[in-house]
Amino acid sequence: MGYATKHLTTDTWDDFAALVEAHHGVWGGCWCMGFHPEGLSRDSTPEGNRAAKLAHTRAGTVRQVLVYDGDACVGWCQYGTPAELPNIKNQKAYERDAAEPPTWRIGCIFTAAKHRERGVARAAVRAALDAIAQAGGGTVEAYPEQTVDRPPQRGAYLHTGPEELYAQLGFVRDRRIAKWRWVMRADVPAA
């Protein structure tokens, strides 16, 4: 299926917000803020997360590809440098065996419920990798969940994507950081 992609900007904010609001703020109202420097805390609220994401969008401090099916935004992929996206789930395990830091990180991905298993996440990650290549390329890390040999889970656990998606796009396992979560890496050449 052919999808169009655009970056999250003030011009596309309403499309992004409509998708998030249609999904109750996404995963408990995170508004895709978990990887950002301010991250999520026990004191975070959906309203505060929305305001923080809008502030990042207005300041141009967010890199996020939106995927469109016609005029509707149906998914996204967040990416950025480690300084832009410093927060990783399982941070202590990540740091324990960390070697050379990546140039880029892929944070969360999201697909609208009615569009899952139709290539939206793949289109989003591919567009993010294309943007990374345009920005000079480098080593890209992702933090997906292993789904093979694992009992089926609810969709929220896949907020960083399934391992198979990244493997199909050329990422390889670097190290395990949780029972079912991996650091995967790929080298993206400059365009």
N, C-alpha and C positions, 0 to 999 in steps of 0.2 A: 504494500500500500504506500502511496506517495504522500509524504507529509511535508509541510513547510516548516521552517524554523526561523525564529527571531530571538534576539537577545532581550533579556528583561531590562527595560529602561522605563523612564517615566511615560513614554508613548505606549508601552505594552503593559504597564502596571495593572490597568483595569482588567485585562484578559487574565493575567496571573491571579489577581485577587478574586475574580469570579470562580476560577477553578479551585482555589484554596477554600473559599467560602462554601462552595458546593460540596466540599468534603470536610466540613465542620472544623476548619482550621488546620487540617491534615495532622494526623498522629497526635491528637491531644492539644492542638492549637499551636504547634511549633512554628508554623509559617516558614519552614526551611531555615531556621536560625541556629540550629545546633552546632554547625561547624564554624560559624562566625566567631570573631574574638569574644564577643559578649556571651555567646552560647546560650544555653538554657540552664535554669536553676529551679529550685523548689519555689522560688518567688516569681518565676516567669508566669505571665498570663497571656492568653491568646491575644488580647488587645495590645499588650506591651510588645509582644513578638511581631504583631502586624506593624505597629508603629516603627519598630527597629528595622524591619525589612524595608519599609517604605523609605526610611531615612537612608539606608544603604543604597537604595535604588536612586534616590535623588542626588546622593553624593557621588554616584558612579563607582561605589566600592563593592559592587556585587557583580559576579560573572555567572550568568545563568542562561542557558538556552531553553527557550520555550518551544514546544512542538504544537503545531496547529493541524487540525483536520478541518479544512475549509476555514471558516472564521473563528472556530472554537479552539481555545487553548486546551489541550488534552494531556499535557505532561511537561516535564522539564528534567534538566540535568544541571546541577550546580558544580562549578569547578573554580579553581583559583590557586594561587600560590600558597605555600604553607603559612606565610604571614597573614594572608587573607582568610584562610580556613585552618586555624591552629588546633581546633578541638576535634579529637577523634575518640570515638567510643573505645574503651579498653586501652586508654592512653599509657598506663604503666607497662602493660605487656608490649605495647608498640615500642616504647622507648627502650625497653630492656635489651632487645636485640637489634636496634636500629643501626644501620650502617650509614651510607651516604644519603643525605636528605633528598627528597624528590624536588624537581623543579616545579611540578604542578600536582594538585590533588583533585580527584573527583569526589565530591561530597555526596549529597543525596540525589536520588532520582525519584521521580513520582510519575505515575500514570493514572489517569482518571479511571474509576472503577469499571465503567462500561467499555473502556478501550484497552483493557489489559489483554496480554497475549496476542497483540496485533502489530507488534513492531515499534511501538511508541518509544519505549526505553532505548531500543537499539538506535532509532533515529536521533534521539536526544544525545546519547553518548557519542555517536559518530559526529554529530555537529559540534559537540564540545571538543573532541579530538581535532577536528578541522580548525576550530578557533585557536586551539593550542599551537597547532602547526603554523598558523598565520602569525602568531605572537612569538615565534622563534623556536617552538618545539622544546624538547627535553624529556627527562624521565617523568612519567606520570604514574601516580599511585592511585589505586582504588581499594576499597575495604569491603568487598562483598561477602555475602553469606553463602556458605556451602549448602546446597539443596540435595545433592546426590547422597544416598545412604542416610537420609534424615527423614523423620516423619513429617508429613505435610504441616505447614505452619500457616498462621493468619498473615495477611498481606503486609502488615506494619513492620514485620521483622525484615522485610526486603527493602527498607528505605535506602540502603546503599547498593541494592541490586543483587541479582544472583550471580554466583561465580561463573556459571556457564556463559552468560552474556559477555563478560570480560574476556574469557578464554577465547571465544569466537572472534573477538576483536584484537587478538594478539597479545593479551596480557598473560603473564605467567605468575604462578605462586612464588612469593618471596618468603613469607613466614606466616605461621598461625598466631593470631592474637587473642583468640577465644575459641571455645570448643567448636563453633561453626563459622567463625569469621577469619578471613585471610587478608593479608596485605598482598596485593597483586600489582605488578609493575609492567610497564611497556615503555619503550623508547619511541618517541614521536619525532620524526625529522622535521626541520623547519621547511615551510612551504616556499 
